[in-house]
Amino acid sequence: FANLNSLDSLSLLGNKLKIIKADSFFGLRNLSSLLLNFNEIDIIEKSALRHFTHLKTLDLSNNRINEANFHVEDFYCLNESVSLNLCRNPIS
C-alpha cells in the first residue's frame, strides 16, 4: 500500500486475514475508512494502527479478537472521533 497515499477508503472484508502487522497499512495516511470485518483476525500487532491520523471508521467486527490479544492502548493512537466496531468478537 506504500504508493497509495491518497486512498480514502479500503475494504478488506471477508478475506480470511488473521494478523494485522505493524507495517500492514504503511503509506495509507489519508485513509478515512478501513473495513476489516468478517475476517479471522486474532492478532493486531502493536503500532499497527499508528499511521491512521485521518481515520473516521474502523470496522473489526466478526473476527477472532479476544481479551488475550485485545489491548486498549493499541487504539490510543486513533483520533477520538473514530467509529470503532468490535462487535461479534470473543471479547468478554
MMTF fields as JSON, N, C-alpha, C and O atoms, coordinates in Angstrom:
{
  "mmtfVersion": "1.0.0",
  "mmtfProducer": "UNKNOWN",
  "numBonds": 367,
  "numAtoms": 368,
  "numGroups": 92,
  "numChains": 1,
  "numModels": 1,
  "chainsPerModel": [1],
  "groupsPerChain": [92],
  "chainIdList": ["A"],
  "bondAtomList": [4, 2, 8, 6, 12, 10, 16, 14, 20, 18, 24, 22, 28, 26, 32, 30, 36, 34, 40, 38, 44, 42, 48, 46, 52, 50, 56, 54, 60, 58, 64, 62, 68, 66, 72, 70, 76, 74, 80, 78, 84, 82, 88, 86, 92, 90, 96, 94, 100, 98, 104, 102, 108, 106, 112, 110, 116, 114, 120, 118, 124, 122, 128, 126, 132, 130, 136, 134, 140, 138, 144, 142, 148, 146, 152, 150, 156, 154, 160, 158, 164, 162, 168, 166, 172, 170, 176, 174, 180, 178, 184, 182, 188, 186, 192, 190, 196, 194, 200, 198, 204, 202, 208, 206, 212, 210, 216, 214, 220, 218, 224, 222, 228, 226, 232, 230, 236, 234, 240, 238, 244, 242, 248, 246, 252, 250, 256, 254, 260, 258, 264, 262, 268, 266, 272, 270, 276, 274, 280, 278, 284, 282, 288, 286, 292, 290, 296, 294, 300, 298, 304, 302, 308, 306, 312, 310, 316, 314, 320, 318, 324, 322, 328, 326, 332, 330, 336, 334, 340, 338, 344, 342, 348, 346, 352, 350, 356, 354, 360, 358, 364, 362],
  "bondOrderList": [1, 1, 1, 1, 1, 1, 1, 1, 1, 1, 1, 1, 1, 1, 1, 1, 1, 1, 1, 1, 1, 1, 1, 1, 1, 1, 1, 1, 1, 1, 1, 1, 1, 1, 1, 1, 1, 1, 1, 1, 1, 1, 1, 1, 1, 1, 1, 1, 1, 1, 1, 1, 1, 1, 1, 1, 1, 1, 1, 1, 1, 1, 1, 1, 1, 1, 1, 1, 1, 1, 1, 1, 1, 1, 1, 1, 1, 1, 1, 1, 1, 1, 1, 1, 1, 1, 1, 1, 1, 1, 1],
  "groupList": [{"groupName": "PHE", "atomNameList": ["N", "CA", "C", "O"], "elementList": ["N", "C", "C", "O"], "formalChargeList": [0, 0, 0, 0], "bondAtomList": [1, 0, 2, 1, 3, 2], "bondOrderList": [1, 1, 2], "singleLetterCode": "F", "chemCompType": "L-PEPTIDE LINKING"}, {"groupName": "ALA", "atomNameList": ["N", "CA", "C", "O"], "elementList": ["N", "C", "C", "O"], "formalChargeList": [0, 0, 0, 0], "bondAtomList": [1, 0, 2, 1, 3, 2], "bondOrderList": [1, 1, 2], "singleLetterCode": "A", "chemCompType": "L-PEPTIDE LINKING"}, {"groupName": "ASN", "atomNameList": ["N", "CA", "C", "O"], "elementList": ["N", "C", "C", "O"], "formalChargeList": [0, 0, 0, 0], "bondAtomList": [1, 0, 2, 1, 3, 2], "bondOrderList": [1, 1, 2], "singleLetterCode": "N", "chemCompType": "L-PEPTIDE LINKING"}, {"groupName": "LEU", "atomNameList": ["N", "CA", "C", "O"], "elementList": ["N", "C", "C", "O"], "formalChargeList": [0, 0, 0, 0], "bondAtomList": [1, 0, 2, 1, 3, 2], "bondOrderList": [1, 1, 2], "singleLetterCode": "L", "chemCompType": "L-PEPTIDE LINKING"}, {"groupName": "SER", "atomNameList": ["N", "CA", "C", "O"], "elementList": ["N", "C", "C", "O"], "formalChargeList": [0, 0, 0, 0], "bondAtomList": [1, 0, 2, 1, 3, 2], "bondOrderList": [1, 1, 2], "singleLetterCode": "S", "chemCompType": "L-PEPTIDE LINKING"}, {"groupName": "ASP", "atomNameList": ["N", "CA", "C", "O"], "elementList": ["N", "C", "C", "O"], "formalChargeList": [0, 0, 0, 0], "bondAtomList": [1, 0, 2, 1, 3, 2], "bondOrderList": [1, 1, 2], "singleLetterCode": "D", "chemCompType": "L-PEPTIDE LINKING"}, {"groupName": "GLY", "atomNameList": ["N", "CA", "C", "O"], "elementList": ["N", "C", "C", "O"], "formalChargeList": [0, 0, 0, 0], "bondAtomList": [1, 0, 2, 1, 3, 2], "bondOrderList": [1, 1, 2], "singleLetterCode": "G", "chemCompType": "PEPTIDE LINKING"}, {"groupName": "LYS", "atomNameList": ["N", "CA", "C", "O"], "elementList": ["N", "C", "C", "O"], "formalChargeList": [0, 0, 0, 0], "bondAtomList": [1, 0, 2, 1, 3, 2], "bondOrderList": [1, 1, 2], "singleLetterCode": "K", "chemCompType": "L-PEPTIDE LINKING"}, {"groupName": "ILE", "atomNameList": ["N", "CA", "C", "O"], "elementList": ["N", "C", "C", "O"], "formalChargeList": [0, 0, 0, 0], "bondAtomList": [1, 0, 2, 1, 3, 2], "bondOrderList": [1, 1, 2], "singleLetterCode": "I", "chemCompType": "L-PEPTIDE LINKING"}, {"groupName": "ARG", "atomNameList": ["N", "CA", "C", "O"], "elementList": ["N", "C", "C", "O"], "formalChargeList": [0, 0, 0, 0], "bondAtomList": [1, 0, 2, 1, 3, 2], "bondOrderList": [1, 1, 2], "singleLetterCode": "R", "chemCompType": "L-PEPTIDE LINKING"}, {"groupName": "GLU", "atomNameList": ["N", "CA", "C", "O"], "elementList": ["N", "C", "C", "O"], "formalChargeList": [0, 0, 0, 0], "bondAtomList": [1, 0, 2, 1, 3, 2], "bondOrderList": [1, 1, 2], "singleLetterCode": "E", "chemCompType": "L-PEPTIDE LINKING"}, {"groupName": "HIS", "atomNameList": ["N", "CA", "C", "O"], "elementList": ["N", "C", "C", "O"], "formalChargeList": [0, 0, 0, 0], "bondAtomList": [1, 0, 2, 1, 3, 2], "bondOrderList": [1, 1, 2], "singleLetterCode": "H", "chemCompType": "L-PEPTIDE LINKING"}, {"groupName": "THR", "atomNameList": ["N", "CA", "C", "O"], "elementList": ["N", "C", "C", "O"], "formalChargeList": [0, 0, 0, 0], "bondAtomList": [1, 0, 2, 1, 3, 2], "bondOrderList": [1, 1, 2], "singleLetterCode": "T", "chemCompType": "L-PEPTIDE LINKING"}, {"groupName": "VAL", "atomNameList": ["N", "CA", "C", "O"], "elementList": ["N", "C", "C", "O"], "formalChargeList": [0, 0, 0, 0], "bondAtomList": [1, 0, 2, 1, 3, 2], "bondOrderList": [1, 1, 2], "singleLetterCode": "V", "chemCompType": "L-PEPTIDE LINKING"}, {"groupName": "TYR", "atomNameList": ["N", "CA", "C", "O"], "elementList": ["N", "C", "C", "O"], "formalChargeList": [0, 0, 0, 0], "bondAtomList": [1, 0, 2, 1, 3, 2], "bondOrderList": [1, 1, 2], "singleLetterCode": "Y", "chemCompType": "L-PEPTIDE LINKING"}, {"groupName": "CYS", "atomNameList": ["N", "CA", "C", "O"], "elementList": ["N", "C", "C", "O"], "formalChargeList": [0, 0, 0, 0], "bondAtomList": [1, 0, 2, 1, 3, 2], "bondOrderList": [1, 1, 2], "singleLetterCode": "C", "chemCompType": "L-PEPTIDE LINKING"}, {"groupName": "PRO", "atomNameList": ["N", "CA", "C", "O"], "elementList": ["N", "C", "C", "O"], "formalChargeList": [0, 0, 0, 0], "bondAtomList": [1, 0, 2, 1, 3, 2], "bondOrderList": [1, 1, 2], "singleLetterCode": "P", "chemCompType": "L-PEPTIDE LINKING"}],
  "groupTypeList": [0, 1, 2, 3, 2, 4, 3, 5, 4, 3, 4, 3, 3, 6, 2, 7, 3, 7, 8, 8, 7, 1, 5, 4, 0, 0, 6, 3, 9, 2, 3, 4, 4, 3, 3, 3, 2, 0, 2, 10, 8, 5, 8, 8, 10, 7, 4, 1, 3, 9, 11, 0, 12, 11, 3, 7, 12, 3, 5, 3, 4, 2, 2, 9, 8, 2, 10, 1, 2, 0, 11, 13, 10, 5, 0, 14, 15, 3, 2, 10, 4, 13, 4, 3, 2, 3, 15, 9, 2, 16, 8, 4],
  "groupIdList": [1, 2, 3, 4, 5, 6, 7, 8, 9, 10, 11, 12, 13, 14, 15, 16, 17, 18, 19, 20, 21, 22, 23, 24, 25, 26, 27, 28, 29, 30, 31, 32, 33, 34, 35, 36, 37, 38, 39, 40, 41, 42, 43, 44, 45, 46, 47, 48, 49, 50, 51, 52, 53, 54, 55, 56, 57, 58, 59, 60, 61, 62, 63, 64, 65, 66, 67, 68, 69, 70, 71, 72, 73, 74, 75, 76, 77, 78, 79, 80, 81, 82, 83, 84, 85, 86, 87, 88, 89, 90, 91, 92],
  "secStructList": [7, 6, 6, 7, 6, 6, 7, 7, 3, 3, 3, 7, 6, 6, 1, 7, 7, 7, 3, 3, 7, 6, 6, 6, 6, 6, 6, 7, 6, 6, 7, 7, 3, 3, 3, 7, 7, 1, 1, 7, 7, 7, 3, 3, 7, 6, 6, 6, 6, 6, 6, 7, 1, 1, 7, 7, 3, 3, 3, 7, 7, 1, 1, 7, 7, 7, 6, 6, 6, 7, 7, 4, 4, 4, 4, 6, 6, 1, 7, 6, 6, 7, 3, 3, 3, 7, 6, 6, 1, 7, 7, 7],
  "xCoordList": [0.808, 0.0, 0.851, 0.308, 2.144, 3.049, 2.827, 3.064, 2.385, 2.201, 0.757, 0.423, -0.083, -1.5, -1.824, -2.837, -0.97, -1.117, -2.342, -2.664, -3.041, -4.26, -5.532, -6.641, -5.367, -6.517, -7.334, -6.785, -8.651, -9.555, -10.263, -10.511, -10.59, -11.378, -10.828, -10.46, -10.776, -10.263, -11.138, -11.34, -11.651, -12.455, -11.74, -11.5, -11.407, -10.785, -11.653, -11.145, -12.945, -13.833, -13.918, -13.926, -13.981, -14.149, -12.952, -13.128, -11.748, -10.552, -9.743, -8.632, -10.277, -9.623, -8.286, -7.371, -8.185, -6.988, -6.9, -7.92, -5.687, -5.506, -4.717, -4.962, -3.774, -2.894, -2.824, -2.706, -2.899, -2.638, -1.254, -1.067, -0.294, 1.091, 1.321, 0.558, 2.374, 2.684, 2.842, 2.53, 3.316, 3.524, 2.508, 2.71, 1.428, 0.44, -0.148, -0.412, -0.352, -1.02, -0.112, -0.582, 1.182, 2.146, 1.868, 1.694, 1.826, 1.602, 0.166, -0.105, -0.756, -2.173, -2.568, -3.536, -1.848, -2.044, -3.367, -3.85, -3.962, -5.204, -6.447, -7.543, -6.286, -7.412, -8.418, -8.051, -9.683, -10.724, -11.631, -12.322, -11.632, -12.485, -11.712, -11.187, -11.656, -10.986, -11.932, -12.276, -12.342, -13.279, -12.533, -12.102, -12.391, -11.694, -12.61, -12.145, -13.893, -14.867, -14.958, -14.557, -15.491, -15.679, -14.375, -14.311, -13.346, -12.079, -11.841, -12.785, -10.606, -10.247, -9.166, -8.329, -9.195, -8.163, -8.186, -9.21, -7.038, -6.916, -5.707, -5.526, -4.881, -3.73, -3.642, -3.669, -3.538, -3.249, -1.935, -1.886, -0.878, 0.438, 0.475, -0.196, 1.263, 1.447, 1.885, 2.751, 1.301, 1.59, 1.008, 1.295, 0.211, -0.373, -1.323, -1.539, -1.887, -2.871, -2.291, -3.024, -1.007, -0.383, -0.395, -0.261, -0.549, -0.491, -1.786, -1.796, -2.852, -4.175, -4.525, -5.203, -4.073, -4.363, -5.694, -6.234, -6.243, -7.496, -8.635, -9.72, -8.398, -9.394, -10.665, -10.605, -11.801, -13.109, -13.876, -14.682, -13.631, -14.341, -13.358, -12.578, -13.405, -12.611, -13.54, -14.031, -13.779, -14.684, -13.878, -13.329, -13.818, -13.135, -14.131, -13.743, -15.393, -16.425, -16.295, -15.723, -16.84, -16.868, -15.479, -15.222, -14.599, -13.264, -13.044, -14.01, -11.8, -11.475, -10.67, -9.874, -10.879, -10.168, -10.744, -11.953, -9.879, -10.354, -9.57, -8.655, -9.937, -9.314, -7.816, -7.088, -7.348, -5.922, -5.093, -3.921, -5.695, -4.947, -5.529, -5.13, -6.457, -7.02, -6.404, -6.566, -5.701, -5.057, -5.528, -5.171, -6.319, -6.94, -5.901, -6.186, -4.715, -3.687, -3.255, -2.715, -3.485, -3.172, -4.069, -3.744, -5.191, -6.138, -5.994, -6.69, -5.106, -4.914, -4.453, -4.725, -3.77, -3.236, -4.327, -4.084, -5.524, -6.62, -7.239, -7.244, -7.756, -8.466, -9.67, -10.304, -9.987, -11.09, -12.46, -13.43, -12.571, -13.863, -14.029, -14.955, -13.155, -13.234, -14.404, -14.621, -15.143, -16.189, -15.533, -15.107, -15.454, -14.783, -15.816, -16.559, -15.866, -16.818, -16.05, -15.266, -16.276, -15.645, -16.684, -16.356, -17.908, -18.96, -18.684, -18.014, -19.221, -19.096, -17.653, -17.247, -16.899, -15.579, -15.682, -16.509, -14.886, -14.998, -14.289, -13.493, -14.591, -14.063, -15.069, -16.253, -14.609, -15.557, -15.214, -15.9],
  "yCoordList": [-1.209, 0.0, 1.273, 2.377, 1.132, 2.273, 3.387, 4.552, 3.071, 4.087, 4.568, 5.255, 4.226, 4.605, 5.644, 5.531, 6.649, 7.614, 8.505, 9.186, 8.537, 9.338, 8.48, 8.993, 7.183, 6.294, 6.72, 6.94, 6.835, 7.318, 6.193, 6.302, 5.119, 4.041, 2.701, 2.538, 1.737, 0.411, -0.631, -0.597, -1.551, -2.647, -3.961, -4.312, -4.676, -5.99, -7.025, -8.017, -6.793, -7.689, -9.051, -9.156, -10.077, -11.44, -12.024, -12.833, -11.642, -12.133, -13.14, -13.497, -13.595, -14.566, -14.066, -14.853, -12.751, -12.188, -12.662, -12.776, -12.938, -13.444, -12.493, -12.41, -11.779, -10.894, -9.534, -9.441, -8.482, -7.129, -6.766, -6.504, -6.754, -6.479, -4.979, -4.169, -4.627, -3.221, -2.393, -1.202, -2.992, -2.245, -2.574, -2.206, -3.255, -3.67, -2.514, -2.655, -1.381, -0.264, 0.951, 2.086, 0.702, 1.789, 2.537, 1.928, 3.856, 4.696, 5.138, 5.982, 4.594, 4.942, 6.039, 5.887, 7.108, 8.196, 8.939, 9.531, 8.928, 9.667, 8.796, 9.243, 7.575, 6.656, 7.146, 7.449, 7.223, 7.633, 6.465, 6.528, 5.401, 4.254, 2.964, 2.76, 2.098, 0.805, -0.28, -0.324, -1.146, -2.217, -3.544, -4.015, -4.132, -5.406, -6.46, -7.454, -6.241, -7.153, -8.463, -8.536, -9.485, -10.82, -11.427, -11.972, -11.321, -11.99, -12.969, -13.355, -13.369, -14.272, -13.642, -14.339, -12.319, -11.573, -11.927, -11.805, -12.366, -12.616, -11.901, -11.898, -11.297, -10.543, -9.203, -9.146, -8.143, -6.811, -6.406, -6.106, -6.401, -6.087, -4.667, -3.77, -4.489, -3.172, -2.181, -2.492, -1.028, 0.064, -0.149, 0.64, -1.176, -1.409, -0.295, -0.083, 0.414, 1.453, 2.862, 3.837, 2.981, 4.283, 5.231, 6.441, 4.72, 5.543, 6.319, 7.233, 5.973, 6.49, 7.781, 7.755, 8.894, 10.185, 10.758, 11.653, 10.264, 10.78, 9.767, 10.014, 8.647, 7.577, 8.002, 8.553, 7.741, 8.033, 6.753, 6.735, 5.672, 4.409, 3.249, 3.103, 2.428, 1.204, 0.078, 0.053, -0.854, -1.971, -3.259, -3.765, -3.772, -5.032, -6.085, -7.049, -5.906, -6.83, -8.193, -8.324, -9.19, -10.56, -11.097, -11.597, -10.983, -11.544, -12.453, -12.936, -12.695, -13.587, -12.873, -13.493, -11.574, -10.775, -11.108, -11.013, -11.497, -11.824, -11.033, -10.283, -11.206, -10.41, -10.692, -9.843, -11.835, -12.15, -11.354, -11.072, -10.992, -10.261, -8.878, -8.232, -8.428, -7.086, -6.189, -6.426, -5.168, -4.234, -2.83, -2.28, -2.262, -0.967, 0.1, 1.01, 0.001, 1.005, 0.995, 1.987, -0.104, -0.147, 0.792, 1.149, 1.189, 2.055, 3.525, 4.382, 3.824, 5.202, 6.134, 7.334, 5.612, 6.446, 6.946, 7.85, 6.369, 6.774, 8.081, 8.4, 8.827, 10.057, 9.739, 8.699, 10.591, 10.297, 10.287, 9.856, 10.75, 10.735, 9.516, 9.477, 8.524, 7.311, 6.443, 6.249, 5.931, 4.955, 3.577, 3.132, 2.911, 1.62, 0.538, 0.608, -0.464, -1.562, -2.834, -3.308, -3.388, -4.632, -5.711, -6.714, -5.524, -6.496, -7.855, -7.971, -8.857, -10.247, -10.731, -11.451, -10.311, -10.839, -11.493, -11.067, -12.497, -13.153, -12.389, -12.96, -11.09, -10.272, -10.323, -10.057, -10.661, -10.706, -9.658, -9.541],
  "zCoordList": [0.0, 0.0, 0.0, 0.028, -0.03, 0.127, -0.891, -0.572, -2.091, -3.128, -3.257, -4.222, -2.323, -2.379, -1.305, -0.615, -1.167, -0.08, -0.18, 0.794, -1.304, -1.388, -1.294, -1.448, -1.041, -0.889, 0.323, 1.403, 0.142, 1.186, 1.928, 3.129, 1.228, 1.811, 1.348, 0.185, 2.274, 1.952, 2.626, 3.839, 1.832, 2.355, 2.065, 0.91, 3.125, 3.02, 3.727, 4.251, 3.74, 4.46, 3.785, 2.559, 4.604, 4.116, 3.392, 2.481, 3.765, 3.084, 3.896, 3.503, 5.005, 5.876, 6.428, 6.674, 6.616, 7.236, 8.677, 9.356, 9.15, 10.508, 11.392, 12.596, 10.802, 11.561, 10.881, 9.66, 11.691, 11.205, 11.72, 12.909, 10.815, 11.197, 11.335, 10.809, 12.043, 12.323, 11.057, 11.062, 9.984, 8.74, 7.649, 6.492, 7.996, 7.004, 6.204, 5.01, 6.853, 6.188, 6.042, 5.958, 6.015, 5.85, 4.553, 3.497, 4.641, 3.465, 3.273, 2.419, 4.041, 3.893, 4.878, 5.624, 4.882, 5.852, 5.687, 6.653, 4.507, 4.267, 4.354, 4.018, 4.796, 4.893, 5.929, 7.065, 5.535, 6.482, 6.869, 7.885, 6.064, 6.357, 6.076, 4.982, 7.098, 6.952, 7.456, 8.637, 6.548, 6.869, 6.85, 5.798, 8.018, 8.186, 8.788, 9.345, 8.676, 9.269, 8.479, 7.318, 9.134, 8.564, 8.056, 6.954, 8.878, 8.624, 9.764, 10.454, 9.967, 11.051, 11.921, 12.495, 12.009, 12.728, 14.209, 14.881, 14.696, 16.128, 16.721, 17.939, 15.873, 16.36, 15.631, 14.401, 16.404, 15.87, 16.52, 17.713, 15.729, 16.29, 16.829, 16.32, 17.855, 18.457, 17.372, 16.555, 17.372, 16.428, 15.031, 14.131, 14.825, 13.501, 13.074, 11.881, 14.042, 13.738, 13.81, 13.644, 14.05, 14.306, 13.109, 13.292, 11.906, 10.699, 10.433, 9.608, 11.106, 10.764, 11.486, 12.513, 10.962, 11.573, 11.1, 11.749, 9.978, 9.427, 9.499, 8.972, 10.137, 10.159, 10.894, 11.993, 10.278, 10.875, 11.201, 12.132, 10.434, 10.63, 10.601, 9.66, 11.644, 11.702, 12.122, 13.251, 11.206, 11.484, 11.609, 10.63, 12.819, 13.118, 13.604, 14.263, 13.284, 13.753, 13.075, 11.993, 13.743, 13.217, 12.899, 11.804, 13.875, 13.793, 14.987, 15.578, 15.352, 16.471, 17.546, 18.252, 17.666, 18.659, 20.031, 20.242, 20.959, 22.309, 23.339, 22.997, 24.612, 25.665, 25.811, 26.326, 25.382, 25.475, 24.47, 24.717, 23.342, 22.326, 22.029, 21.059, 22.851, 22.703, 23.773, 24.97, 23.326, 24.243, 23.903, 22.861, 24.775, 24.505, 24.163, 23.384, 24.73, 24.442, 22.97, 22.482, 22.267, 20.836, 20.032, 18.9, 20.616, 19.929, 20.331, 19.786, 21.27, 21.731, 20.622, 20.673, 19.635, 18.561, 17.616, 16.817, 17.698, 16.816, 17.275, 18.464, 16.323, 16.605, 17.497, 17.319, 18.427, 19.357, 18.701, 19.325, 17.461, 16.772, 15.868, 15.058, 15.989, 15.175, 15.635, 16.831, 14.668, 14.949, 14.886, 13.82, 16.028, 16.141, 16.403, 17.383, 15.529, 15.681, 15.988, 15.166, 17.174, 17.609, 17.919, 18.552, 17.49, 17.834, 17.197, 16.171, 17.841, 17.42, 17.362, 16.45, 18.364, 18.652, 20.028, 20.835, 20.32, 21.625, 22.75, 23.495, 22.86, 23.935, 25.08, 24.877, 26.269, 27.384, 28.415, 29.43]
}
